[in-house]
């Protein structure tokens, strides 16, 4: 009986823990991204969305992340990563799903 009660308490406490959602991180850098690379978009796949390649900021430099397929999410639209010049700095808007 004690094991059953202890198990129920552990399960209840784990159920109350809030897991953090994937956070979108937007930030500034002082180095302009190189021009986008040309990628051939493969033939469309049912139930998937093509995410175009984009320059990401990794370890203090721009890094090309190739395009890839992600599973479609009904009711959402995938927005690609974008670099926007603001003043003399570059603002990175992270990619991700947003409500339609």
N, CA, C and O atoms as CSV, one atom per row, in Angstrom:
chain,resi,resn,atom,element,x,y,z
A,1,UNK,N,N,0.819,-1.192,0.000
A,1,UNK,CA,C,0.000,0.000,0.000
A,1,UNK,C,C,0.867,1.262,0.000
A,1,UNK,O,O,0.563,2.231,-0.695
A,2,UNK,N,N,1.953,1.240,0.789
A,2,UNK,CA,C,2.841,2.400,0.853
A,2,UNK,C,C,3.474,2.684,-0.519
A,2,UNK,O,O,3.627,3.839,-0.918
A,3,UNK,N,N,3.840,1.600,-1.235
A,3,UNK,CA,C,4.442,1.781,-2.552
A,3,UNK,C,C,3.438,2.413,-3.512
A,3,UNK,O,O,3.807,3.246,-4.340
A,4,UNK,N,N,2.184,2.023,-3.404
A,4,UNK,CA,C,1.147,2.575,-4.265
A,4,UNK,C,C,0.957,4.067,-3.989
A,4,UNK,O,O,0.855,4.867,-4.919
A,5,UNK,N,N,0.911,4.432,-2.720
A,5,UNK,CA,C,0.746,5.842,-2.347
A,5,UNK,C,C,1.973,6.652,-2.788
A,5,UNK,O,O,1.834,7.749,-3.329
A,6,UNK,N,N,3.167,6.108,-2.555
A,6,UNK,CA,C,4.393,6.798,-2.954
A,6,UNK,C,C,4.437,6.974,-4.474
A,6,UNK,O,O,4.826,8.035,-4.963
A,7,UNK,N,N,4.047,5.954,-5.213
A,7,UNK,CA,C,4.027,6.047,-6.676
A,7,UNK,C,C,3.039,7.101,-7.145
A,7,UNK,O,O,3.323,7.860,-8.072
A,8,UNK,N,N,1.879,7.146,-6.504
A,8,UNK,CA,C,0.867,8.137,-6.872
A,8,UNK,C,C,1.368,9.552,-6.597
A,8,UNK,O,O,1.133,10.455,-7.400
A,9,UNK,N,N,2.056,9.756,-5.475
A,9,UNK,CA,C,2.602,11.071,-5.150
A,9,UNK,C,C,3.682,11.495,-6.150
A,9,UNK,O,O,3.721,12.652,-6.569
A,10,UNK,N,N,4.544,10.571,-6.527
A,10,UNK,CA,C,5.588,10.880,-7.504
A,10,UNK,C,C,4.953,11.233,-8.854
A,10,UNK,O,O,5.345,12.211,-9.489
A,11,UNK,N,N,3.980,10.440,-9.285
A,11,UNK,CA,C,3.311,10.700,-10.562
A,11,UNK,C,C,2.597,12.046,-10.539
A,11,UNK,O,O,2.642,12.787,-11.521
A,12,UNK,N,N,1.947,12.366,-9.442
A,12,UNK,CA,C,1.237,13.638,-9.336
A,12,UNK,C,C,2.210,14.814,-9.356
A,12,UNK,O,O,1.937,15.837,-9.983
A,13,UNK,N,N,3.340,14.667,-8.672
A,13,UNK,CA,C,4.304,15.768,-8.656
A,13,UNK,C,C,4.962,15.954,-10.022
A,13,UNK,O,O,5.243,17.085,-10.419
A,14,UNK,N,N,5.210,14.866,-10.742
A,14,UNK,CA,C,5.785,14.990,-12.087
A,14,UNK,C,C,4.787,15.615,-13.055
A,14,UNK,O,O,5.175,16.349,-13.964
A,15,UNK,N,N,3.524,15.330,-12.865
A,15,UNK,CA,C,2.497,15.908,-13.720
A,15,UNK,C,C,2.337,17.397,-13.502
A,15,UNK,O,O,1.845,18.099,-14.385
A,16,UNK,N,N,2.739,17.893,-12.351
A,16,UNK,CA,C,2.609,19.318,-12.049
A,16,UNK,C,C,3.797,20.140,-12.535
A,16,UNK,O,O,3.753,21.370,-12.513
A,17,UNK,N,N,4.863,19.462,-12.975
A,17,UNK,CA,C,6.047,20.174,-13.446
A,17,UNK,C,C,5.769,20.729,-14.843
A,17,UNK,O,O,5.363,19.998,-15.746
A,18,UNK,N,N,5.991,22.013,-14.999
A,18,UNK,CA,C,5.794,22.644,-16.303
A,18,UNK,C,C,7.074,22.520,-17.117
A,18,UNK,O,O,8.141,22.945,-16.674
A,19,UNK,N,N,6.969,21.942,-18.298
A,19,UNK,CA,C,8.120,21.837,-19.169
A,19,UNK,C,C,8.204,23.087,-20.027
A,19,UNK,O,O,7.187,23.527,-20.563
A,20,UNK,N,N,9.386,23.671,-20.173
A,20,UNK,CA,C,9.507,24.883,-20.976
A,20,UNK,C,C,9.266,24.594,-22.449
A,20,UNK,O,O,9.684,23.559,-22.968
A,21,UNK,N,N,8.591,25.512,-23.112
A,21,UNK,CA,C,8.368,25.382,-24.551
A,21,UNK,C,C,9.635,25.811,-25.276
A,21,UNK,O,O,10.483,26.506,-24.715
A,22,UNK,N,N,9.752,25.393,-26.521
A,22,UNK,CA,C,10.908,25.819,-27.314
A,22,UNK,C,C,10.838,27.332,-27.488
A,22,UNK,O,O,9.847,27.868,-27.985
A,23,UNK,N,N,11.875,27.992,-27.082
A,23,UNK,CA,C,11.882,29.454,-27.120
A,23,UNK,C,C,12.462,29.949,-28.437
A,23,UNK,O,O,13.402,29.367,-28.978
A,24,UNK,N,N,11.897,31.013,-28.933
A,24,UNK,CA,C,12.421,31.685,-30.114
A,24,UNK,C,C,13.437,32.694,-29.642
A,24,UNK,O,O,13.167,33.463,-28.720
A,25,UNK,N,N,14.602,32.704,-30.258
A,25,UNK,CA,C,15.635,33.634,-29.843
A,25,UNK,C,C,15.973,34.551,-31.013
A,25,UNK,O,O,16.457,34.095,-32.048
A,26,UNK,N,N,15.714,35.846,-30.843
A,26,UNK,CA,C,16.084,36.864,-31.813
A,26,UNK,C,C,17.237,37.649,-31.191
A,26,UNK,O,O,17.247,37.877,-29.982
A,27,UNK,N,N,18.218,38.068,-32.016
A,27,UNK,CA,C,19.378,38.770,-31.464
A,27,UNK,C,C,20.040,39.629,-32.531
A,27,UNK,O,O,19.699,39.548,-33.711
A,28,UNK,N,N,20.994,40.457,-32.100
A,28,UNK,CA,C,21.758,41.342,-32.979
A,28,UNK,C,C,23.199,40.852,-33.103
A,28,UNK,O,O,23.761,40.296,-32.159
A,29,UNK,N,N,23.799,41.069,-34.301
A,29,UNK,CA,C,25.234,40.874,-34.501
A,29,UNK,C,C,25.748,42.050,-35.326
A,29,UNK,O,O,24.965,42.759,-35.959
A,30,UNK,N,N,27.050,42.253,-35.316
A,30,UNK,CA,C,27.644,43.374,-36.045
A,30,UNK,C,C,28.154,42.984,-37.429
A,30,UNK,O,O,28.681,43.829,-38.152
A,31,UNK,N,N,28.002,41.711,-37.807
A,31,UNK,CA,C,28.530,41.201,-39.068
A,31,UNK,C,C,27.375,40.824,-39.986
A,31,UNK,O,O,26.511,40.028,-39.618
A,32,UNK,N,N,27.367,41.403,-41.185
A,32,UNK,CA,C,26.303,41.104,-42.152
A,32,UNK,C,C,26.412,39.657,-42.622
A,32,UNK,O,O,27.519,39.144,-42.794
A,33,UNK,N,N,25.274,38.993,-42.830
A,33,UNK,CA,C,25.331,37.625,-43.352
A,33,UNK,C,C,25.746,37.649,-44.827
A,33,UNK,O,O,25.464,38.618,-45.532
A,34,UNK,N,N,26.411,36.595,-45.296
A,34,UNK,CA,C,26.728,36.503,-46.724
A,34,UNK,C,C,25.436,36.381,-47.537
A,34,UNK,O,O,24.370,36.148,-46.967
A,35,UNK,N,N,25.521,36.534,-48.855
A,35,UNK,CA,C,24.318,36.351,-49.673
A,35,UNK,C,C,23.773,34.934,-49.509
A,35,UNK,O,O,24.547,34.001,-49.290
A,36,UNK,N,N,22.460,34.756,-49.612
A,36,UNK,CA,C,21.898,33.407,-49.500
A,36,UNK,C,C,22.453,32.486,-50.584
A,36,UNK,O,O,22.740,32.928,-51.697
A,37,UNK,N,N,22.600,31.228,-50.258
A,37,UNK,CA,C,23.050,30.242,-51.239
A,37,UNK,C,C,21.847,29.769,-52.038
A,37,UNK,O,O,20.715,29.778,-51.554
A,38,UNK,N,N,22.111,29.360,-53.261
A,38,UNK,CA,C,21.035,28.842,-54.114
A,38,UNK,C,C,20.848,27.370,-53.787
A,38,UNK,O,O,21.802,26.593,-53.795
A,39,UNK,N,N,19.616,26.999,-53.501
A,39,UNK,CA,C,19.285,25.603,-53.222
A,39,UNK,C,C,18.196,25.147,-54.180
A,39,UNK,O,O,17.284,25.906,-54.508
A,40,UNK,N,N,18.300,23.923,-54.619
A,40,UNK,CA,C,17.250,23.342,-55.447
A,40,UNK,C,C,16.204,22.774,-54.495
A,40,UNK,O,O,16.504,21.931,-53.649
A,41,UNK,N,N,14.969,23.253,-54.650
A,41,UNK,CA,C,13.888,22.772,-53.783
A,41,UNK,C,C,13.384,21.445,-54.342
A,41,UNK,O,O,12.959,21.380,-55.495
A,42,UNK,N,N,13.430,20.383,-53.527
A,42,UNK,CA,C,12.954,19.081,-54.004
A,42,UNK,C,C,11.453,19.099,-54.291
A,42,UNK,O,O,10.745,20.031,-53.908
A,43,UNK,N,N,10.988,18.066,-54.964
A,43,UNK,CA,C,9.567,17.909,-55.250
A,43,UNK,C,C,8.815,17.859,-53.927
A,43,UNK,O,O,9.269,17.229,-52.972
A,44,UNK,N,N,7.659,18.527,-53.873
A,44,UNK,CA,C,6.907,18.613,-52.617
A,44,UNK,C,C,6.493,17.239,-52.118
A,44,UNK,O,O,6.275,16.306,-52.890
A,45,UNK,N,N,6.394,17.150,-50.796
A,45,UNK,CA,C,5.988,15.913,-50.122
A,45,UNK,C,C,4.704,16.177,-49.362
A,45,UNK,O,O,4.599,17.177,-48.653
A,46,UNK,N,N,3.741,15.307,-49.498
A,46,UNK,CA,C,2.462,15.455,-48.810
A,46,UNK,C,C,2.690,15.383,-47.299
A,46,UNK,O,O,3.340,14.465,-46.798
A,47,UNK,N,N,2.140,16.373,-46.584
A,47,UNK,CA,C,2.247,16.396,-45.130
A,47,UNK,C,C,3.524,17.032,-44.610
A,47,UNK,O,O,3.782,17.010,-43.406
A,48,UNK,N,N,4.333,17.604,-45.512
A,48,UNK,CA,C,5.588,18.226,-45.099
A,48,UNK,C,C,5.711,19.614,-45.713
A,48,UNK,O,O,5.084,19.920,-46.727
A,49,UNK,N,N,6.539,20.452,-45.075
A,49,UNK,CA,C,6.805,21.809,-45.541
A,49,UNK,C,C,8.310,21.928,-45.736
A,49,UNK,O,O,9.084,21.482,-44.890
A,50,UNK,N,N,8.731,22.533,-46.856
A,50,UNK,CA,C,10.151,22.763,-47.112
A,50,UNK,C,C,10.607,24.010,-46.361
A,50,UNK,O,O,10.028,25.085,-46.517
A,51,UNK,N,N,11.641,23.858,-45.554
A,51,UNK,CA,C,12.254,24.973,-44.844
A,51,UNK,C,C,13.515,25.332,-45.620
A,51,UNK,O,O,14.452,24.536,-45.669
A,52,UNK,N,N,13.555,26.522,-46.229
A,52,UNK,CA,C,14.734,26.878,-47.025
A,52,UNK,C,C,15.971,27.067,-46.149
A,52,UNK,O,O,15.870,27.392,-44.965
A,53,UNK,N,N,17.132,26.857,-46.755
A,53,UNK,CA,C,18.382,27.073,-46.041
A,53,UNK,C,C,18.526,28.535,-45.651
A,53,UNK,O,O,17.915,29.416,-46.256
A,54,UNK,N,N,19.340,28.782,-44.633
A,54,UNK,CA,C,19.525,30.151,-44.142
A,54,UNK,C,C,20.846,30.240,-43.389
A,54,UNK,O,O,21.376,29.239,-42.907
A,55,UNK,N,N,21.362,31.459,-43.300
A,55,UNK,CA,C,22.555,31.701,-42.497
A,55,UNK,C,C,22.155,31.793,-41.033
A,55,UNK,O,O,21.264,32.558,-40.665
A,56,UNK,N,N,22.828,30.999,-40.202
A,56,UNK,CA,C,22.631,31.039,-38.751
A,56,UNK,C,C,23.907,31.606,-38.133
A,56,UNK,O,O,24.945,31.670,-38.791
A,57,UNK,N,N,23.828,32.010,-36.884
A,57,UNK,CA,C,24.983,32.526,-36.160
A,57,UNK,C,C,25.417,31.471,-35.165
A,57,UNK,O,O,24.705,31.185,-34.203
A,58,UNK,N,N,26.602,30.886,-35.398
A,58,UNK,CA,C,27.119,29.838,-34.510
A,58,UNK,C,C,28.587,30.110,-34.194
A,58,UNK,O,O,29.388,30.363,-35.094
A,59,UNK,N,N,28.923,30.055,-32.941
A,59,UNK,CA,C,30.312,30.191,-32.480
A,59,UNK,C,C,30.981,31.448,-33.036
A,59,UNK,O,O,32.146,31.415,-33.432
A,60,UNK,N,N,30.239,32.552,-33.062
A,60,UNK,CA,C,30.803,33.825,-33.464
A,60,UNK,C,C,30.975,34.034,-34.958
A,60,UNK,O,O,31.722,34.919,-35.377
A,61,UNK,N,N,30.289,33.222,-35.778
A,61,UNK,CA,C,30.383,33.408,-37.229
A,61,UNK,C,C,29.108,32.909,-37.898
A,61,UNK,O,O,28.316,32.186,-37.293
A,62,UNK,N,N,28.925,33.303,-39.149
A,62,UNK,CA,C,27.770,32.837,-39.912
A,62,UNK,C,C,28.019,31.413,-40.391
A,62,UNK,O,O,29.120,31.068,-40.822
A,63,UNK,N,N,26.976,30.595,-40.307
A,63,UNK,CA,C,27.042,29.183,-40.694
A,63,UNK,C,C,25.822,28.869,-41.545
A,63,UNK,O,O,24.700,29.183,-41.147
A,64,UNK,N,N,26.017,28.254,-42.709
A,64,UNK,CA,C,24.897,27.927,-43.587
A,64,UNK,C,C,24.202,26.654,-43.098
A,64,UNK,O,O,24.826,25.598,-42.988
A,65,UNK,N,N,22.918,26.768,-42.809
A,65,UNK,CA,C,22.097,25.608,-42.444
A,65,UNK,C,C,21.274,25.246,-43.682
A,65,UNK,O,O,20.453,26.045,-44.131
A,66,UNK,N,N,21.483,24.067,-44.228
A,66,UNK,CA,C,20.810,23.657,-45.456
A,66,UNK,C,C,19.306,23.514,-45.246
A,66,UNK,O,O,18.827,23.303,-44.131
A,67,UNK,N,N,18.578,23.635,-46.357
A,67,UNK,CA,C,17.135,23.453,-46.313
A,67,UNK,C,C,16.780,22.016,-45.962
A,67,UNK,O,O,17.574,21.099,-46.170
A,68,UNK,N,N,15.585,21.832,-45.431
A,68,UNK,CA,C,15.152,20.486,-45.034
A,68,UNK,C,C,13.626,20.446,-44.934
A,68,UNK,O,O,12.966,21.484,-44.940
A,69,UNK,N,N,13.090,19.257,-44.843
A,69,UNK,CA,C,11.646,19.052,-44.703
A,69,UNK,C,C,11.271,18.983,-43.229
A,69,UNK,O,O,12.000,18.404,-42.424
A,70,UNK,N,N,10.135,19.573,-42.877
A,70,UNK,CA,C,9.558,19.420,-41.537
A,70,UNK,C,C,8.098,19.015,-41.708
A,70,UNK,O,O,7.452,19.381,-42.689
A,71,UNK,N,N,7.598,18.271,-40.758
A,71,UNK,CA,C,6.200,17.827,-40.822
A,71,UNK,C,C,5.277,19.039,-40.693
A,71,UNK,O,O,5.488,19.906,-39.846
A,72,UNK,N,N,4.256,19.087,-41.541
A,72,UNK,CA,C,3.280,20.182,-41.538
A,72,UNK,C,C,2.505,20.199,-40.228
A,72,UNK,O,O,2.231,19.155,-39.637
A,73,UNK,N,N,2.158,21.398,-39.787
A,73,UNK,CA,C,1.337,21.570,-38.585
A,73,UNK,C,C,0.072,22.323,-38.990
A,73,UNK,O,O,0.115,23.533,-39.213
A,74,UNK,N,N,-1.042,21.623,-39.085
A,74,UNK,CA,C,-2.296,22.291,-39.481
A,74,UNK,C,C,-2.604,23.467,-38.559
A,74,UNK,O,O,-2.472,23.374,-37.339
A,75,UNK,N,N,-3.021,24.586,-39.181
A,75,UNK,CA,C,-3.338,25.783,-38.410
A,75,UNK,C,C,-2.147,26.687,-38.173
A,75,UNK,O,O,-2.287,27.743,-37.556
A,76,UNK,N,N,-0.972,26.291,-38.654
A,76,UNK,CA,C,0.245,27.072,-38.462
A,76,UNK,C,C,0.921,27.315,-39.808
A,76,UNK,O,O,0.702,26.578,-40.770
A,77,UNK,N,N,1.742,28.355,-39.858
A,77,UNK,CA,C,2.543,28.667,-41.033
A,77,UNK,C,C,3.990,28.732,-40.576
A,77,UNK,O,O,4.295,29.310,-39.532
A,78,UNK,N,N,4.882,28.137,-41.363
A,78,UNK,CA,C,6.300,28.165,-41.013
A,78,UNK,C,C,6.929,29.423,-41.593
A,78,UNK,O,O,6.828,29.671,-42.794
A,79,UNK,N,N,7.579,30.218,-40.746
A,79,UNK,CA,C,8.288,31.412,-41.185
A,79,UNK,C,C,9.784,31.116,-41.152
A,79,UNK,O,O,10.316,30.660,-40.140
A,80,UNK,N,N,10.451,31.380,-42.268
A,80,UNK,CA,C,11.882,31.104,-42.363
A,80,UNK,C,C,12.680,32.109,-41.536
A,80,UNK,O,O,12.153,33.140,-41.119
A,81,UNK,N,N,13.947,31.799,-41.305
A,81,UNK,CA,C,14.846,32.714,-40.605
A,81,UNK,C,C,15.094,33.935,-41.478
A,81,UNK,O,O,15.177,33.823,-42.701
A,82,UNK,N,N,15.213,35.106,-40.847
A,82,UNK,CA,C,15.406,36.350,-41.577
A,82,UNK,C,C,16.458,37.195,-40.868
A,82,UNK,O,O,16.484,37.275,-39.640
A,83,UNK,N,N,17.333,37.831,-41.668
A,83,UNK,CA,C,18.277,38.823,-41.156
A,83,UNK,C,C,17.808,40.183,-41.625
A,83,UNK,O,O,17.555,40.371,-42.815
A,84,UNK,N,N,17.686,41.140,-40.712
A,84,UNK,CA,C,17.227,42.491,-41.040
A,84,UNK,C,C,18.281,43.486,-40.561
A,84,UNK,O,O,18.719,43.436,-39.412
A,85,UNK,N,N,18.678,44.383,-41.447
A,85,UNK,CA,C,19.651,45.409,-41.048
A,85,UNK,C,C,18.934,46.509,-40.286
A,85,UNK,O,O,17.941,47.059,-40.762
A,86,UNK,N,N,19.437,46.827,-39.103
A,86,UNK,CA,C,18.886,47.901,-38.265
A,86,UNK,C,C,20.049,48.764,-37.809
A,86,UNK,O,O,20.831,48.389,-36.935
A,87,UNK,N,N,20.138,49.936,-38.431
A,87,UNK,CA,C,21.290,50.792,-38.144
A,87,UNK,C,C,22.522,50.152,-38.746
A,87,UNK,O,O,22.550,49.845,-39.938
A,88,UNK,N,N,23.546,49.948,-37.924
A,88,UNK,CA,C,24.780,49.318,-38.395
A,88,UNK,C,C,24.905,47.897,-37.861
A,88,UNK,O,O,25.999,47.333,-37.831
A,89,UNK,N,N,23.788,47.325,-37.444
A,89,UNK,CA,C,23.784,45.968,-36.888
A,89,UNK,C,C,22.779,45.115,-37.643
A,89,UNK,O,O,21.912,45.626,-38.352
A,90,UNK,N,N,22.914,43.806,-37.477
A,90,UNK,CA,C,22.015,42.859,-38.142
A,90,UNK,C,C,21.199,42.125,-37.087
A,90,UNK,O,O,21.744,41.568,-36.133
A,91,UNK,N,N,19.896,42.135,-37.273
A,91,UNK,CA,C,18.951,41.520,-36.340
A,91,UNK,C,C,18.490,40.198,-36.922
A,91,UNK,O,O,18.016,40.148,-38.057
A,92,UNK,N,N,18.625,39.131,-36.157
A,92,UNK,CA,C,18.230,37.785,-36.571
A,92,UNK,C,C,16.850,37.475,-36.010
A,92,UNK,O,O,16.632,37.522,-34.799
A,93,UNK,N,N,15.926,37.158,-36.904
A,93,UNK,CA,C,14.591,36.728,-36.486
A,93,UNK,C,C,14.532,35.224,-36.711
A,93,UNK,O,O,14.589,34.746,-37.844
A,94,UNK,N,N,14.417,34.496,-35.622
A,94,UNK,CA,C,14.476,33.036,-35.665
A,94,UNK,C,C,13.297,32.447,-36.436
A,94,UNK,O,O,12.203,33.011,-36.436
A,95,UNK,N,N,13.527,31.312,-37.090
A,95,UNK,CA,C,12.441,30.656,-37.805
A,95,UNK,C,C,11.510,29.949,-36.820
A,95,UNK,O,O,11.856,29.729,-35.660
A,96,UNK,N,N,10.341,29.607,-37.304
A,96,UNK,CA,C,9.436,28.828,-36.450
A,96,UNK,C,C,8.009,28.873,-36.931
A,96,UNK,O,O,7.680,29.555,-37.901
A,97,UNK,N,N,7.175,28.144,-36.245
A,97,UNK,CA,C,5.754,28.044,-36.556
A,97,UNK,C,C,4.991,29.174,-35.881
A,97,UNK,O,O,5.241,29.510,-34.724
A,98,UNK,N,N,4.060,29.752,-36.625
A,98,UNK,CA,C,3.199,30.799,-36.071
A,98,UNK,C,C,1.769,30.516,-36.496
A,98,UNK,O,O,1.532,29.973,-37.575
A,99,UNK,N,N,0.809,30.887,-35.639
A,99,UNK,CA,C,-0.609,30.675,-35.975
A,99,UNK,C,C,-0.965,31.415,-37.250
A,99,UNK,O,O,-0.454,32.502,-37.520
A,100,UNK,N,N,-1.853,30.804,-38.036
A,100,UNK,CA,C,-2.309,31.456,-39.281
A,100,UNK,C,C,-3.097,32.691,-38.947
A,100,UNK,O,O,-3.570,33.383,-39.848
